[in-house]
Amino acid sequence: MFFEYPKLLFLLLLLAPLAGWYIYRELKGKSVPALQVSSLQPFFRDRNSFRKILYHVPFILRMIALAALIFAMARPRSSSDYETTSTEGIDIMLAMDVSTSMLARDFHPDRIAAAKDIAIQFIAERPTDRMGIVVFAGESYTQCPLTTDRITLINMMKEVQTGLIEDGTAIGNGLATAVARLKDSDAVSRVVILLTDGVNNRGEVTPLTAAEIARTYGVRVYTIGVGAHGMAPYPVMTPYGVQIQQVKVEIDEELLKQIAGTTGGEYFRATDNTKLLSIYNQINQMEKSRTLVDSFPVYKEKFMNFALVALFALALEFLLRWIVLRRIP
C-alpha cells in the first residue's frame, strides 16, 4: 500500500500536542476541587473504578477518528494486481499527393479536401496506432512523424494543401520518404497508404525502386488512385478569372498495382467521396494486428477503510459521551 498524497501524513504530528493538552488539562483539574461536598464518602470510592477509566475513552476515540481521517485524506492505494489487455496497433504512414491536380472537382468539394476529411476520420477511428503524414508533389517531406497524439495529427492533416512545394508528381520520392519513417519501427505491422491522382513525372527515386525498398523493410503499401473515369472539372486561371474546364483524368494504375503487389498490399480506385471512404474502411478492417500488452497497475482505493474507522470511532464516542457517561446536573 502507498499514499497518493504522503505529505498530508505530517498532520499526524498535531495529535501529539492535542494529547499533551488533554493530559495537562486532566492533571490541572485534579489539583483544584471542582465541587464542595459535606460528606467524605466520595473519597472512599475506588479511584480506579471502571467508569473513571471509561471517562478517557471518548478522547481516545476522537484521536483515532482524527488519525483515520488524515490517513483517508492521504489517499491510500494498493497496486498488487496487474491487468493484461489486448490492443490493435500498427504503424501507418499516410503519403498524400498535394500536386495542383488534386484541386479537380470530381470529388466534393475537391479531391484534396475530400482526401483530408476522410483521412481525418480514418485517423480518429484508430486510437491505438502510431500514425504519420508525408506529402509529395514535385518533391516530398514529412508533414508529421509517427505519433499517437491524435489532436496533433489531425491538426497537421488539416494544414495539408497544394502550392506549398514545387508542383509535379514524385510518387517514388513520396513513398521513399514514408518508408524512411517506418524502417526503424519495431512494430509488428508497418503500412503506407499512398494516395495520388496522377502519373509519376518527377523525383530522384523511381516508384518501383521505392517499392523494393519498402519490401526490404517489410512495409506493406496500399495504393489509392483518386479521380473519376474520363474527364473531371478543374479550376483554371484565365484572364477572366478562375473558370472550370474539363480535363482528362490520367492515373498510372498499372504502376500503382505494381507497387502494391511488390509489397504485399492492394490497389484501390476511388472515383468519388463515397468510394474513397469505403476504401479507407476496407483498409481499416484489413489492418488489425492484435498484440498483448501489460496495462498500468490496477489501483485499488483504500481510503474508505479509514473513513469507516473514523465514522465508527466518532459514533462510539457520541454514544459514550452523551449516553453512558452523561452527567445530570
N, C-alpha and C positions, 0 to 999 in steps of 0.2 A: 504494500500500500504506500502511496505517496500523496503529497498535498499539492494542489494546483497553486495555492497562494500561501506558501510556507511562512512568509513574513508576518502573517496575521497571528501566528503562534506566539509571537512575542507578547501578545496581550495577556498570555497566561501569567506573566510576571506581575500583573495587577492583583492576582489572587493573594500574593504574599502580604502586601500592605493591608489588604482587606481583612485577612486573618489576624494580622498583628493588631489592628484597630479593635477587632472583636474581643481578642484576649485582654487587651488593655482596658476596654470598657467593662468587661466582666470582673476583672481584678479590682478596678476602682470602685465598682458598685458594691463589692463585698466589704470595703473598708468603711462605708458610710451607711448607717442604718436607714432603711427606706421606710420602715413602719414601726411605730412605738406600740408595744402591747403590754398589758397588765399581768401577763402570765409568763412563766418560764417554760411552759410546755413546748413551744416551738423549738427551743434549743435542745430538747431531748430527742428530737426526731432524728432518724438516720440520715446523716449528711450525704451518704452515697446511695440514697434511695433511687429506684428505677425512674421515677418521674423526674428527679433532678437531672439525671443523666440524659433523659429523653429531651429535656429542655434545650440542649445544644444541637439536637439533630436537625431542626429546621435550617439553622445556619449552614450546617454541613451540606444539606441537600441543595441549598441555594448556591453554594460554591460549586458543587458538582454540576448543577444546571448551567452555571456561567461557563465553566470549563468545557462542557459538552457543546455549548453554542459557539464558542471560539473554534473548537475543532471542526464543527459543521461549516462555519464561515470560511475556513481554510480550504474547503472542498476536497475532502479525502477521496481518492480514486484508486482502483486496482486495475492492472493490465496483465493478468496472468494468462488470459486467453487470446489467441490469435485466430483470425478468420481467413481461410483460403478462398479466394474468389477467382472467377474466370473473366477474362476481358477479351474483346475483339479489337486488336490493334495492329496496324501495319504502318509503314512509312510511305507516303504518297506525295509525289511532286506533280503539280498541275502546270503543264507547259502550254501557254496560250499565245496564239498568233495575234499580234496587235498591228499588223500592217493596215494600210488605209482601206484595203478591200474589205476589211471587217466592218466597214460602215454601210455596206449594202443592206437594203431594207427588205430582203425576203424573209427576215425574222422581225419580230416586233420588240422594241422599236427599230433595232438594227441588230446585226449579228453580234457585235461585241457586247452590247448591253444585255442581250439575251444570254450570251455565254457567261457573263459575270453573274447575273441574277441566279442562274441555275447552278453555277459553281458554288455560290454562297450557300444555297440550300443544301448542296452536297456536303459542304464543309460542316454545316450545322448538324447534319444527321450522323456524323461520325466523330463523337466527342472523345473517343479513346485513342484516335490515330494521331500520329505526328504528320503534319502536312506542311507543304511549302509551295511557293509560286515562282515560276520562271516565265518571263515574257520574251517574245522574239519577233523581229521584223527583218530588217537587213542585218541586224546583229542581235545578240541576246544578253540578258542579265537577270540576276536573281532579284525578284521583287520582294520575296520573303523567304528566309531559310526555314528549315524544318522546325516546327514548333507545335506545342499543344495549346497555345494561347489562342482560343477561338476568336476572341474580340479583336486582337491584333491582326490575325489572319484575315478576317472578314473586312476590316478597315483597309488593309493593304489591297485586297481584291477590288474594293470599291474605287481605289485610286488608279486602277489599271485603265489606260486609254491609249488611243492611237496618237501618233505625231510626236512622241517623246524621244524616239530613236529613229535612226535612218530607215527609210522605207525599203521594202523588199520582203522576201520570204526565205529566211535561212533556217529551214527545218532541221538540218543537221546540227547547226550551232545550238538551237533551242534544246534539242534532245540531249546533246553532249553536256550542256550546262546542267540540265536536270539530273543526268546520270552522275555528274561530278558531285552533286549534293547528296546522292544516295550511296555512293561507293563505299564510304566508311561507316555506313549504318550497320548496326548489329541486329536489326530487325529480321525476323524470320522471313517476312514477305516485303519486297520493295517494288513499288509500282510507279510508272509515269503515265499520266493521262495527257496525251498530246492532241491539241485541238488546232486545226488550221483550215483555211478556206482556199488555198492556192497551190501553186506549183513551185517547188524549190528553185530559186534563181540567184541566191546569194549564199555567202558563208564560206569559211575555210574548211569546215568538216562536212563531208558528204553525208546525207541521211543514212545510207546503208552502213557506212563506217561507224557512225554513232550508234546504229542498231547493234552492230557487232560488239562494240564496247559495252553496251547495255547487257547483252547476253553474257559477256565475260564476267560481269559483276553480279549476275543473277537478277537483273532488273527486268521486270515484265512491263511491256509498253502496250497500252491501249490507245489506238489512234482514232480520231474522230474527224471526218470531213464535213464541214458545215457549208451549206449552200443549196438552194433549190436546183432542180434539174432545168437545164436550158438557159433562160435569161433571168436576170434579177435587177430590180430597181436600185440605182446607185446615185447618190447626190454628186453632181459635177459642178464645179465653179465655172461660171461663164461671165462674159462682160455684163450680162443682165442679172447677175446674182446666181445663187445656187438653184440648179434645175435638176430634176430627176430624169435620168436616162436609163434605158435598158442596156445592161452589159452582159456579156456571156460569162457563165459560171464555169470556171476551169479548176478542177481538183484532180491532182495526180493520185487517183485511187489505187492504182497498181503499186505505186511506191509506198503508200500508207499500208496496204495489205502486206507488202514485203517486210516492212518494219515490224508490224505486229506479229507476223509469222515467225520472223527470226528470233524474237524474244519470248515467244510463247503467249502473246497477247491476242487481241482480236481487233478487227477494224469495224467501225460503225459509220453509217452515213446519216447525218441529220439534215432534214430538209425544212424543218420549222421548229418553233419553240417546243411543241408537244413531243416531237420525236427526240429532240435533244434531251429533254427531261427524262424520257423513258430510257435513253441510253445511259444516263448517269445513274438512274435507278437500277438498271441491269448490272452495271459495274459495281454498284453498292452491294448488291446481293452476291455477286461472284467473289468479291474480295472480302472474305471473312476468315480470319485466322485466329482461332481460339487458343489462348495461352493461359496457364495457371500462374497466378502471382499471389504473393502474400500481401494482404492488405495491412493497413495500420492496425495496431493492437486494439482489441475490443475493450474499451474502458467501461468499468462499472462504477457508478457513483455510490459512495458510502456515506454521504452526509446525512442521509435520512436516519441511519442508525444512531448517530449522535444527537440528531434533533429529537428523536423519540426518547432518548435517555434524558435530555433536558426537560421535555414535556412531562415525563413520568416523575422526575425529581421535583419539579415545581408543583405538580398536582399533589404529591405526597406531602410536601412542605405545607401546602394550604390546609390539607386535612389535619396535620399535626398541630399547626399553629392556631387554627380557628375552631377546631372541634375537640381534639384530645387535650391540648394544653391551654385551652381558652380559660381566661380568668374572668370571674364575675365580680365586678366592683362591690 
